[in-house]
Each structure stands twice: as C-alpha cells, then as structure tokens.
Amino acid sequence: MTTMTPKTKIRKTPDSVVAEVRRTKVKLLERFNYDLDAMARDARARQTLSGHEVVDRSTVT
C-alpha cells in the first residue's frame, strides 16, 4: 500500500515510514548518549519553554 502525503506529494510506503521513525529514534538516542532520563529532562524543558498549557494528570484520581 502506498499513500501520498498531502503537503509534499511524496509517495510513502508503510516500510518507508517505519524506517524514518526508526532513524529519528536512533538520532535522538545518540544525541542523549542513550540516557532516557536526559531525554525526558530535555522534553520537559522544551515543553515548559513552548508556552503551551501543560496538563498534569499525575494527581488526578
């Protein structure tokens, strides 16, 4: 199955999408030296700086 992305008109197969996700995952892991805590800290910092409302559901029962 091949799909066309609406903005770029590039044909993408499911395999190419999976490959792109995996490449991105490896780049992120390498950027943080495979340290998931560092990745989480960075994500939280970027989230805070984004200016978007952040909903904390950890206290919801």
Secondary structure, DSSP 4 states (H G I P E B T S, - for coil): --EE-TTT--EE-HHHHHHHHHHHHHHHHHHTTT-HHHHHHHHHHHHHHT-------TT--
